[in-house]
Amino acid sequence: MKDQEKLVNICTYSTQVEASIARDILENAGIPCMLTNETFSSIYPIGHTSLGGIQLLVFESDEESAIKLLEEAQQPQDDSNS
C-alpha cells in the first residue's frame, strides 16, 4: 500500500530546472514522485546544495523503474535514419 510505503531519494539536483524536468519525466510515465527543498532553492540559490540540494523522492517500489527511466532520458538520441 503506497500510503504507508517508504519514500527514497533517487537523485539530488542543484537547479530547479533539472529537478522539474526529472519530475515531469517520471510523472508522465505514471510514477508518483515529489521534490524536496524546492522553495528553499529559490530563496537561497547559492549554497543550497550544501544543505542537501533538491531531492527527487519516489516510493521504494518504484525506485528501480524511476532510476532506469531517468537514465534512459539522459541517453543521447540517435537521429540518424540508417
C-alpha positions in Angstrom: 0.0 0.0 0.0 1.7 3.2 -1.2 0.3 5.5 1.6 2.4 3.5 4.1 5.4 2.8 1.8 8.8 4.4 2.4 9.9 7.3 0.1 13.5 7.1 -1.2 15.7 9.8 -2.7 16.8 8.7 -6.1 18.6 11.9 -7.2 19.7 15.3 -5.9 19.7 18.3 -8.2 21.4 21.7 -7.9 18.9 23.6 -10.0 15.1 23.9 -10.0 15.0 23.3 -13.8 16.8 20.0 -13.7 14.7 18.8 -10.8 11.5 19.8 -12.5 12.4 18.1 -15.8 13.2 14.8 -13.9 9.9 15.1 -12.0 8.0 15.7 -15.2 9.6 12.6 -16.9 8.5 10.4 -14.0 5.0 11.8 -13.7 4.4 11.5 -17.5 5.4 7.8 -17.1 2.9 7.4 -14.3 5.4 7.2 -11.4 4.4 9.3 -8.4 7.2 11.5 -7.1 7.9 14.7 -5.2 10.6 17.2 -4.8 12.0 18.5 -1.5 13.8 21.8 -0.8 12.2 23.2 -3.9 11.2 26.5 -2.2 14.4 26.8 -0.3 16.5 26.6 -3.5 14.7 29.6 -5.0 15.1 31.7 -1.8 18.7 30.8 -1.3 20.0 29.7 -4.8 23.7 29.8 -3.9 24.8 27.3 -1.4 21.6 25.3 -1.1 23.3 22.2 -2.4 25.5 22.1 0.8 22.2 21.8 2.6 21.0 18.9 0.6 20.0 20.3 -2.8 16.6 19.5 -4.4 15.9 15.8 -3.8 13.7 13.7 -6.0 11.7 11.2 -4.0 9.8 8.2 -5.2 8.1 5.2 -3.4 10.5 2.4 -2.7 8.6 0.1 -5.0 9.1 2.5 -7.9 12.8 3.2 -7.3 14.3 0.8 -9.9 11.9 1.8 -12.6 12.3 5.5 -11.9 16.1 5.3 -12.0 16.1 3.4 -15.2 13.7 5.8 -16.8 15.8 8.8 -15.9 18.9 7.1 -17.1 17.2 6.4 -20.5 16.1 10.1 -20.7 19.8 11.1 -20.3 20.9 8.9 -23.2 21.7 10.8 -26.4 19.1 10.3 -29.0 20.2 8.7 -32.3 18.6 10.9 -35.0 20.2 9.1 -37.9 17.9 7.4 -40.4 20.0 4.4 -41.1 
